[in-house]
Amino acid sequence: MLLIGHLSFCQECIPGFLENVDFPGSDITFLFSPSVEHCQQLCTQEPSCLFFSFNRADSNFQCYLKSSSSGKPESQIPLQGVTSGYSLKPCNPNPTPCLRQVFRNVDFFGADYTNLFTANLEECQRLCTGDPRCQFYTFITGDFPQSDIRYKCFLKFSFNVPRIPAIERKPGVISGFSRKPQLTQQIGSGKFIIACQTQLFQDTDFPGNDFLELKAVSPEYCQFLCSVQPLCTYFSFSSNNFGCILKNNPNSLVVQSKRGVTSGIPSRFCRIDEKQTGWGSKGSGQSCSGLRRKSGPFIHLLYDIKLSAERPLEASSAGLDLELMYLH
């Protein structure tokens, strides 16, 4: 559906798209997205996003999330290959939409946590849908040039939990997490184990095997980040710079004494202890307790999406019949 007529104030529900139109400037950030529909969902999920511009598939798959103090684009200009539109927040959107489109000759490059051979695209799709960790996938077709990886299904993961860009000590300020749902783990059957009470190793480092460094406010939160990242086999947290180092080596673990470092093992398939993470507020009478399943198509595609002259792949949209687990 195309938008017709004059731009309206952003609080009006405007579900359609402006083809070959750009909203220049006012960028919050950009994310990779395989379609304008997915880009609009990313804007709808992002609290500060009011409108967006999407470089279509014949360009570079970039989704620019935008905002302004007036709530409207400062201008709009004709630009071939760009589609623009508005957040669906005012439209009372379905909180759990499902993006069923698949993208032929498109590779969701990177973010793999495992791969295996499947007979066809549908089986790869079912595997991703049934695995709580999987958020999107890429399937190698039978006509792919490299014959030894044909029919391989790559299951992929991207963080959908709070990640803090920078942390520093500063007297007179207090920070915390939203009480809104956070991603956690579940057992495949849908039944949850009691809250985890796991051991942390103080003044201990697990050296080497680093694959990702994040910022975390505590060793417990670092453990949570490790627990939701499928490739993480253990971690080390530095209290000096709030560095949370996720590590991958399923075959061996080296232990080394190191002051100011706390290390540990992920807590798989159980509910994270709210007292350890700090999500439950002392004295508030409320806690982020209880777990449920919820569809989640809003995957921030922070990895390249590549077209395919040399890689004729088939790939699903992020969030295809996807079920993520949240605390609420």
C-alpha positions in Angstrom: 0.0 0.0 0.0 1.3 3.4 -0.9 0.8 6.7 1.0 -1.1 9.4 -0.8 -1.5 13.0 0.2 0.2 15.4 2.6 2.4 14.2 5.5 0.4 13.9 8.7 1.5 14.3 12.3 3.3 11.2 13.5 0.6 10.2 16.1 -1.8 9.4 13.2 -1.7 5.7 12.2 0.1 5.7 8.8 0.7 2.0 7.9 1.7 2.3 4.2 4.9 3.2 2.4 6.3 6.0 0.2 8.2 4.3 -2.7 11.1 6.1 -4.2 11.0 8.7 -1.4 13.7 9.5 1.2 13.3 11.2 4.6 16.8 12.7 4.7 18.6 13.3 8.0 17.1 12.7 11.6 18.9 9.3 11.8 18.9 7.5 15.1 20.8 4.5 13.8 20.7 2.0 10.9 20.3 -1.7 10.9 20.4 -4.4 8.2 16.9 -5.5 7.1 15.8 -7.8 4.2 12.5 -5.9 3.5 10.7 -2.7 4.0 8.1 -4.6 6.1 10.8 -5.8 8.5 12.3 -2.3 8.6 9.0 -0.9 9.6 8.7 -3.5 12.4 12.2 -2.5 13.6 11.1 1.1 13.7 7.9 0.1 15.6 10.0 -1.8 18.2 12.5 1.0 18.7 11.0 3.4 21.3 12.4 6.6 19.9 11.8 5.8 16.2 9.0 7.7 14.5 9.7 7.1 10.8 12.3 5.4 8.6 13.9 5.1 5.2 14.8 1.7 3.7 17.3 1.1 0.8 15.6 -1.6 -1.1 17.1 -5.0 -2.0 18.6 -3.7 -5.3 20.7 -1.4 -3.1 22.2 -2.4 0.3 19.5 -3.6 2.7 20.0 -0.7 5.1 17.1 0.4 7.4 17.6 3.9 8.8 15.6 4.6 11.9 14.7 8.2 12.4 13.1 10.7 14.8 12.6 14.5 15.2 11.4 16.9 17.9 8.3 17.8 15.7 7.4 14.1 15.3 7.6 14.5 11.5 10.3 14.2 8.8 12.0 17.6 8.2 11.6 17.0 4.5 11.0 14.4 1.9 12.8 14.1 -1.4 12.4 11.8 -4.4 15.1 9.1 -4.4 15.1 6.0 -6.6 15.5 2.8 -4.7 14.5 4.1 -1.3 11.2 3.4 0.5 10.1 5.4 3.5 7.3 5.1 6.1 6.3 5.5 9.7 6.3 3.6 12.9 3.2 1.5 13.6 3.1 2.5 17.3 0.0 4.6 16.8 -1.8 1.8 15.0 -2.0 -0.6 18.0 -0.1 -3.2 16.0 -0.1 -6.9 16.7 2.6 -7.4 19.3 3.5 -10.8 17.8 3.5 -10.4 14.0 5.0 -13.2 12.0 7.2 -12.4 8.9 6.7 -15.5 6.7 8.5 -14.2 3.6 11.6 -16.0 2.5 14.3 -14.1 0.5 15.8 -16.1 -2.4 19.3 -15.4 -3.4 19.9 -13.5 -0.2 22.4 -14.5 2.5 22.0 -13.5 6.2 25.7 -13.5 6.6 27.3 -14.3 10.0 25.7 -14.9 13.4 25.9 -18.7 13.0 25.8 -20.8 16.2 25.4 -24.2 14.5 24.8 -25.8 11.2 23.6 -29.1 9.9 22.3 -30.8 6.7 18.6 -30.7 6.0 16.6 -32.2 3.1 15.0 -28.9 2.1 14.2 -25.3 3.0 11.1 -26.3 4.9 13.0 -28.6 7.2 15.6 -25.9 7.9 12.8 -23.5 8.7 11.2 -26.0 11.1 14.6 -26.5 12.9 14.9 -22.7 13.4 11.3 -22.4 14.6 11.7 -25.2 17.0 15.0 -24.1 18.5 14.5 -21.4 21.2 18.0 -19.9 20.3 17.3 -19.5 16.6 16.2 -16.1 15.4 16.9 -16.5 11.6 18.6 -18.9 9.2 20.2 -19.4 5.8 19.7 -22.5 3.8 22.1 -23.6 1.0 20.2 -24.8 -2.1 21.1 -27.7 -4.3 22.4 -25.4 -7.1 25.0 -23.7 -4.9 28.4 -23.7 -6.6 30.3 -25.3 -3.7 28.8 -28.8 -3.8 30.1 -30.0 -0.4 27.9 -27.6 1.6 24.7 -27.9 -0.5 21.6 -28.5 1.7 23.3 -27.2 4.8 21.1 -25.2 7.2 22.8 -22.4 9.2 21.0 -21.5 12.4 21.7 -17.9 13.6 21.4 -15.9 16.7 21.6 -12.2 17.5 21.3 -10.6 21.0 17.9 -9.3 21.9 18.7 -8.5 25.5 19.8 -5.2 27.1 23.5 -4.4 26.1 25.0 -1.3 27.6 27.3 0.6 25.2 29.5 2.1 28.0 29.7 2.0 31.8 31.6 4.3 34.1 31.6 5.0 37.9 30.1 8.4 38.7 29.1 9.7 42.1 25.5 11.0 42.4 23.9 8.9 39.6 21.8 5.7 39.7 21.2 3.5 36.7 19.1 0.4 36.2 17.1 -1.8 33.8 13.6 -1.5 32.4 11.1 -3.7 34.1 9.8 -4.7 30.6 10.4 -8.2 29.4 14.0 -9.5 29.0 15.1 -12.5 27.0 15.9 -15.7 29.0 16.1 -19.4 28.6 13.6 -22.2 28.6 13.4 -25.9 28.3 12.1 -27.2 25.0 9.0 -28.7 26.6 8.0 -25.3 27.8 8.4 -26.2 31.5 10.8 -24.1 33.5 13.3 -25.1 36.1 13.4 -23.1 39.4 15.6 -20.0 39.5 19.2 -20.7 39.0 21.6 -20.5 42.0 24.9 -20.8 40.2 28.5 -20.5 41.5 30.8 -17.7 40.5 34.6 -18.0 40.8 36.0 -14.8 42.3 39.5 -13.6 41.7 39.7 -16.2 38.9 40.2 -15.8 35.2 39.4 -18.3 32.4 42.1 -17.1 30.0 41.9 -17.3 26.2 39.1 -18.4 23.8 37.5 -15.0 23.7 35.0 -14.3 20.9 33.0 -11.4 22.2 33.5 -8.5 24.6 30.5 -6.7 26.1 29.8 -4.3 29.0 28.0 -5.7 32.1 27.2 -4.1 35.4 28.0 -7.2 37.4 29.4 -10.8 37.1 25.8 -12.0 37.5 24.7 -10.0 34.5 27.7 -11.1 32.5 26.6 -14.7 33.3 23.2 -13.9 31.9 24.7 -12.5 28.7 26.7 -15.7 28.4 23.6 -17.9 29.1 21.6 -16.4 26.2 24.5 -16.6 23.7 24.5 -20.1 22.2 28.3 -20.1 21.5 29.3 -19.1 25.0 30.8 -21.9 27.1 32.2 -19.8 29.9 33.0 -16.2 30.7 35.2 -13.8 32.7 34.2 -10.4 34.1 36.5 -7.6 35.1 35.3 -5.3 37.8 37.9 -2.7 36.8 36.3 -1.8 33.5 33.0 -3.7 33.5 34.3 -5.9 30.7 32.3 -9.1 30.1 34.4 -11.5 28.0 32.4 -14.3 26.4 34.5 -17.4 25.5 34.0 -20.5 23.4 35.9 -23.7 23.9 33.8 -26.8 24.6 36.8 -29.1 24.9 38.9 -27.5 27.6 38.9 -24.9 30.5 42.0 -23.3 31.9 41.8 -21.7 35.4 44.1 -18.9 36.5 44.2 -16.7 39.6 43.6 -13.0 38.8 42.6 -10.3 41.2 39.5 -8.3 40.2 38.2 -10.9 37.8 35.2 -13.2 38.3 34.5 -16.1 36.0 31.7 -18.6 35.6 29.7 -21.0 33.5 26.4 -20.2 31.7 23.1 -21.2 33.3 21.3 -23.1 30.6 17.6 -24.0 30.5 16.6 -22.4 33.7 15.1 -19.2 35.0 17.7 -16.5 35.9 17.7 -15.6 39.6 16.2 -12.1 39.9 18.0 -11.5 43.1 21.3 -12.0 41.4 20.6 -9.9 38.3 19.0 -7.1 40.2 15.8 -7.0 38.1 13.7 -7.3 41.2 13.5 -4.0 43.1 14.0 -4.2 46.8 11.0 -3.1 48.7 8.9 -2.5 45.6 6.7 -5.6 46.1 7.2 -6.4 42.4 9.5 -8.6 40.5 10.2 -9.6 37.0 9.0 -13.2 37.6 7.2 -15.8 35.6 8.1 -16.9 32.2 6.2 -17.2 29.0 6.7 -17.8 25.3 6.2 -15.0 22.9 6.8 -14.6 19.2 9.6 -12.2 18.4 10.2 -11.1 14.8 12.1 -8.0 15.7 15.6 -9.2 15.2 18.2 -6.5 14.8 20.1 -7.8 11.8 23.5 -6.5 12.9 25.2 -8.8 10.4 25.6 -8.3 6.7 22.8 -9.3 4.3 24.4 -10.2 1.0 23.1 -10.6 -2.5 24.0 -13.5 -4.4 25.5 -13.7 -7.8 28.2 -15.9 -6.3 26.1 -17.3 -3.4 22.6 -18.3 -4.7 21.0 -19.0 -1.3 17.5 -19.1 0.1 16.9 -17.4 3.5 14.0 -16.7 5.7 12.9 -13.5 7.1 14.0 -12.8 10.7 11.3 -13.9 13.0 9.7 -16.6 10.8 7.3 -18.3 13.2 9.9 -17.4 15.8 9.4 -18.0 19.5 11.6 -16.1 21.9 11.4 -16.4 25.7 10.8 -13.4 27.9 10.5 -12.6 31.6 7.4 -10.6 32.4 
